[in-house]
């Protein structure tokens, strides 16, 4: 029997898997992950009868074919996520824990499954997904009163590390970051025993965000704004966290961050923080789009569709 752990390389995916493997260690599991937008991870998994697959923080809808292929081959799948799922098949070899409620993420769902056993990691995952209220509630449930700003910063930094067109854009490969973080039962232990990880990401984040602060606005209205970033590694790294930063600064406004790529744009969309809905509806109108109601993206928006994208944003949030 072979185990596969497939997880989004961002803070939510990593922190969800840390919780699961602290609860049920599978030290020989094959790790399957990638950059933030690499979500069809189960395409990389080939199973034999009896193999077990865990899938975390990746869209069921985008992995539907491979889930069916895996269970047909005799494998079992546990799938936990908070993105649009579509119809979920009824199969005894498939267990799902999926919620698209805007105030939850995969780390929060796993925290509930494990009855808060490793809730401090769930707090970091929630902060990484810009779910500050959920993170604060979980922290309050376990009596964490101090150090929340540091946990929040850790979540933001781990999330920031996941963004890039390829692994060459990242500071740490997600599987390496997971292995380094998962050696510690709590993020407090990680911060105490491995301060260089936090320091490296913190310094890089500050440098990249300073460059992104002056990014030009293609559109800037009371209801939504569209920000343009150049074709550069630093820009690809901040494409998601800049959207979160803008959402926090202007909570009544939707935001789209466009990053130049060959022949088009990489797009990150954030719904207004005070109305966490519609981001997935915007992005799913384009061929490579997907995500969740509060935050979504398009892997490649052709240049010829930019005006239509702006119109769709206006129709959704205007």
C-alpha positions as CSV (number, residue, x, y, z in Angstrom):
1,X,0.0,0.0,0.0
2,X,1.3,3.4,-1.0
3,X,0.1,6.7,0.5
4,X,-0.1,10.0,-1.5
5,X,-0.5,13.4,0.1
6,X,-1.6,16.0,-2.5
7,X,-1.9,19.5,-1.1
8,X,-1.9,23.1,-2.3
9,X,1.5,24.7,-1.7
10,X,0.0,27.7,0.1
11,X,-0.4,28.3,3.9
12,X,-3.9,26.6,4.0
13,X,-2.8,23.5,2.2
14,X,0.4,23.1,4.2
15,X,-1.2,23.8,7.6
16,X,-4.1,21.4,6.8
17,X,-1.6,18.6,6.0
18,X,0.5,19.3,9.1
19,X,-2.5,18.9,11.3
20,X,-3.5,15.6,9.6
21,X,0.0,14.1,9.8
22,X,0.5,15.1,13.4
23,X,-2.7,13.3,14.2
24,X,-2.0,10.3,11.9
25,X,1.6,10.1,10.8
26,X,2.3,8.7,7.3
27,X,6.1,9.3,7.1
28,X,6.5,7.4,3.8
29,X,3.7,9.2,2.0
30,X,4.6,10.6,-1.4
31,X,4.2,14.4,-1.4
32,X,2.4,15.9,-4.4
33,X,2.3,19.7,-4.6
34,X,3.4,22.7,-6.5
35,X,3.0,26.4,-6.9
36,X,-0.3,28.0,-5.8
37,X,-2.0,27.7,-9.2
38,X,-1.0,24.1,-9.7
39,X,-4.3,22.6,-8.5
40,X,-4.8,19.6,-10.8
41,X,-2.5,17.6,-8.6
42,X,-4.2,14.3,-8.8
43,X,-3.3,14.1,-12.5
44,X,0.2,13.2,-11.2
45,X,-1.0,10.3,-9.0
46,X,-1.0,6.7,-10.4
47,X,-2.3,4.2,-7.9
48,X,-2.5,0.5,-7.4
49,X,-5.4,-1.3,-5.5
50,X,-5.3,-0.4,-1.9
51,X,-3.3,2.8,-2.2
52,X,-4.6,5.8,-0.2
53,X,-4.8,9.4,-1.5
54,X,-5.3,12.5,0.6
55,X,-6.2,15.7,-1.3
56,X,-6.2,19.0,0.5
57,X,-7.1,22.5,-0.6
58,X,-7.4,21.8,-4.3
59,X,-10.6,22.0,-6.3
60,X,-12.6,18.8,-6.5
61,X,-14.2,20.1,-9.7
62,X,-10.7,20.4,-11.4
63,X,-9.7,17.0,-10.2
64,X,-12.9,15.1,-10.8
65,X,-11.5,12.9,-13.7
66,X,-8.5,11.8,-11.6
67,X,-10.6,11.1,-8.5
68,X,-12.8,8.8,-10.6
69,X,-9.7,7.2,-12.2
70,X,-8.1,6.6,-8.8
71,X,-11.2,5.0,-7.2
72,X,-11.8,2.9,-10.3
73,X,-8.2,1.6,-10.0
74,X,-8.9,0.4,-6.5
75,X,-7.5,3.4,-4.5
76,X,-9.3,5.4,-1.8
77,X,-9.5,9.1,-1.6
78,X,-10.0,11.6,1.3
79,X,-10.8,15.0,-0.2
80,X,-11.0,18.2,1.9
81,X,-11.4,21.6,0.3
82,X,-13.4,24.9,0.3
83,X,-13.5,25.7,-3.4
84,X,-16.3,25.1,-5.9
85,X,-16.8,21.4,-6.1
86,X,-19.6,20.7,-8.5
87,X,-21.4,17.4,-8.2
88,X,-19.7,14.9,-5.9
89,X,-20.0,11.2,-6.9
90,X,-21.3,8.7,-4.4
91,X,-18.6,6.1,-4.0
92,X,-17.6,4.2,-0.8
93,X,-13.9,4.7,-1.8
94,X,-14.3,8.5,-1.7
95,X,-14.7,10.5,1.5
96,X,-15.2,14.2,1.2
97,X,-15.1,17.2,3.6
98,X,-16.0,20.2,1.5
99,X,-17.5,23.5,2.4
100,X,-17.6,26.6,0.2
101,X,-18.8,28.9,3.1
102,X,-16.7,32.1,2.8
103,X,-15.6,32.0,6.4
104,X,-13.9,28.6,6.2
105,X,-10.8,27.2,4.6
106,X,-9.3,23.7,4.5
107,X,-7.2,24.2,7.6
108,X,-10.4,25.2,9.5
109,X,-12.2,22.2,8.2
110,X,-9.4,19.8,9.3
111,X,-9.3,21.6,12.6
112,X,-13.0,20.7,13.1
113,X,-12.4,17.1,12.0
114,X,-9.6,16.8,14.6
115,X,-11.6,18.6,17.3
116,X,-9.0,21.4,17.6
117,X,-6.2,19.1,18.5
118,X,-3.6,21.2,16.6
119,X,-5.6,24.4,16.3
120,X,-2.6,26.7,16.4
121,X,-1.7,25.4,12.9
122,X,-5.2,26.0,11.8
123,X,-4.9,29.6,13.0
124,X,-1.9,30.1,10.8
125,X,-3.7,28.5,7.8
126,X,-6.7,30.8,8.3
127,X,-4.5,33.9,8.5
128,X,-2.7,32.8,5.3
129,X,-6.1,32.7,3.5
130,X,-7.0,36.2,4.8
131,X,-9.7,34.8,7.2
132,X,-8.7,36.9,10.1
133,X,-12.0,36.7,12.0
134,X,-12.0,32.9,11.7
135,X,-8.4,32.7,12.8
136,X,-9.0,34.9,15.8
137,X,-12.1,32.8,16.8
138,X,-10.0,29.6,16.7
139,X,-7.3,31.2,18.7
140,X,-9.8,32.4,21.3
141,X,-11.2,28.9,21.5
142,X,-7.8,27.5,22.6
143,X,-6.9,30.4,24.8
144,X,-4.2,32.0,22.7
145,X,-4.2,35.6,23.7
146,X,-0.6,36.7,22.8
147,X,1.5,36.3,19.8
148,X,-1.4,36.4,17.3
149,X,0.3,39.0,15.2
150,X,3.3,36.7,14.7
151,X,1.1,33.8,13.8
152,X,-0.7,36.0,11.3
153,X,2.6,37.1,9.8
154,X,3.7,33.5,9.5
155,X,0.5,32.6,7.7
156,X,0.9,35.6,5.3
157,X,4.6,34.7,4.6
158,X,3.9,31.0,3.9
159,X,1.0,32.0,1.6
160,X,3.3,34.5,-0.1
161,X,5.9,31.8,-0.8
162,X,3.4,29.7,-2.9
163,X,2.9,32.3,-5.6
164,X,4.8,32.1,-8.8
165,X,4.5,30.8,-12.4
166,X,7.0,28.0,-11.7
167,X,9.0,26.8,-8.7
168,X,11.9,29.0,-9.9
169,X,9.9,32.0,-8.6
170,X,9.6,30.6,-5.1
171,X,11.9,31.0,-2.1
172,X,11.2,27.5,-0.9
173,X,9.7,24.5,-2.7
174,X,6.3,23.8,-1.0
175,X,7.2,20.2,-0.1
176,X,10.4,21.4,1.5
177,X,8.6,24.0,3.4
178,X,6.0,21.5,4.6
179,X,8.7,19.1,5.8
180,X,10.5,21.9,7.6
181,X,7.4,23.2,9.3
182,X,5.9,19.8,10.1
183,X,8.8,18.9,12.4
184,X,7.1,21.1,15.0
185,X,3.9,20.3,16.9
186,X,3.0,24.0,16.9
187,X,3.9,27.1,15.0
188,X,5.2,28.6,18.2
189,X,7.7,25.7,18.3
190,X,8.7,26.4,14.7
191,X,9.3,30.1,15.4
192,X,11.4,29.3,18.4
193,X,13.5,26.5,16.9
194,X,13.8,27.7,13.3
195,X,13.8,31.5,13.2
196,X,15.7,31.7,9.9
197,X,12.7,30.4,8.0
198,X,10.6,33.3,9.2
199,X,13.4,35.7,8.8
200,X,14.2,34.7,5.2
201,X,10.5,35.0,4.1
202,X,9.9,38.2,6.0
203,X,12.8,40.0,4.4
204,X,11.8,38.8,0.9
205,X,8.2,39.7,1.5
206,X,9.0,43.2,2.5
207,X,11.2,43.8,-0.5
208,X,8.7,42.5,-3.0
209,X,5.7,44.3,-1.4
210,X,7.6,47.6,-1.5
211,X,7.9,47.2,-5.3
212,X,4.2,46.3,-5.5
213,X,3.0,49.3,-3.5
214,X,3.3,51.7,-6.4
215,X,1.8,49.4,-9.1
216,X,-0.4,51.3,-11.5
217,X,-4.2,51.0,-11.5
218,X,-5.9,50.2,-14.8
219,X,-9.2,50.9,-13.2
220,X,-9.8,52.5,-9.8
221,X,-13.5,53.0,-8.8
222,X,-15.3,53.0,-5.5
223,X,-16.6,49.5,-6.2
224,X,-13.6,47.8,-7.8
225,X,-10.0,48.4,-8.8
226,X,-7.7,46.6,-11.3
227,X,-4.0,46.7,-10.6
228,X,-1.3,45.9,-13.2
229,X,2.0,44.2,-12.4
230,X,5.0,43.6,-14.8
231,X,6.4,40.2,-16.0
232,X,8.9,39.7,-13.2
233,X,9.5,37.1,-10.4
234,X,8.7,39.6,-7.6
235,X,5.5,40.5,-9.3
236,X,4.3,36.9,-9.6
237,X,5.2,36.4,-5.9
238,X,3.1,39.3,-4.7
239,X,0.2,38.7,-7.1
240,X,-2.0,37.1,-4.4
241,X,-0.8,38.7,-1.2
242,X,-1.1,42.2,-2.8
243,X,-4.7,41.4,-3.5
244,X,-5.3,40.4,0.2
245,X,-3.5,43.6,1.3
246,X,-5.7,45.8,-0.9
247,X,-8.8,44.0,0.3
248,X,-7.9,44.7,3.9
249,X,-7.1,48.3,3.2
250,X,-10.3,48.9,1.2
251,X,-12.9,46.4,2.6
252,X,-15.8,47.7,0.5
253,X,-14.0,47.4,-2.8
254,X,-13.3,44.4,-5.0
255,X,-9.8,44.0,-6.4
256,X,-8.1,42.3,-9.4
257,X,-4.3,42.0,-9.7
258,X,-3.1,41.4,-13.3
259,X,0.4,40.1,-13.7
260,X,1.9,40.2,-17.3
261,X,2.7,36.7,-18.7
262,X,3.4,35.6,-22.2
263,X,0.3,36.4,-24.3
264,X,-1.9,37.6,-21.4
265,X,-2.3,38.0,-17.7
266,X,-2.2,36.0,-14.5
267,X,-5.2,37.2,-12.5
268,X,-6.0,37.2,-8.8
269,X,-9.5,38.5,-7.8
270,X,-10.5,39.4,-4.3
271,X,-14.1,40.1,-3.4
272,X,-14.8,43.0,-1.0
273,X,-13.8,42.0,2.5
274,X,-17.2,43.1,3.8
275,X,-19.0,41.1,1.1
276,X,-17.1,37.9,0.5
277,X,-18.8,36.7,-2.7
278,X,-18.6,36.7,-6.4
279,X,-14.9,36.2,-7.1
280,X,-15.4,32.6,-8.3
281,X,-18.4,33.7,-10.5
282,X,-16.2,36.3,-12.2
283,X,-13.2,33.9,-12.8
284,X,-15.2,30.9,-13.9
285,X,-16.5,32.9,-16.9
286,X,-13.0,32.5,-18.4
287,X,-11.4,29.3,-19.6
288,X,-8.7,28.9,-17.0
289,X,-10.6,30.5,-14.1
290,X,-11.7,29.1,-10.8
291,X,-11.5,29.5,-7.0
292,X,-13.9,30.4,-4.2
293,X,-16.4,33.1,-3.5
294,X,-14.0,35.4,-1.6
295,X,-10.9,34.8,-3.6
296,X,-10.3,33.4,-7.1
297,X,-8.1,33.6,-10.1
298,X,-7.5,33.0,-13.8
299,X,-4.3,31.2,-14.8
300,X,-4.1,32.9,-18.2
301,X,-6.4,35.7,-19.3
302,X,-5.7,36.5,-23.0
303,X,-4.9,40.1,-23.7
304,X,-7.9,40.2,-26.1
305,X,-10.2,39.4,-23.2
306,X,-9.0,42.2,-20.8
307,X,-11.9,44.5,-21.6
308,X,-14.4,41.7,-21.2
309,X,-12.9,40.9,-17.8
310,X,-13.2,44.5,-16.7
311,X,-16.8,44.5,-17.8
312,X,-17.5,41.3,-15.9
313,X,-15.9,42.9,-12.8
314,X,-18.1,45.9,-13.2
315,X,-21.2,43.8,-13.7
316,X,-20.4,41.7,-10.5
317,X,-19.4,44.5,-8.2
318,X,-20.7,47.8,-9.8
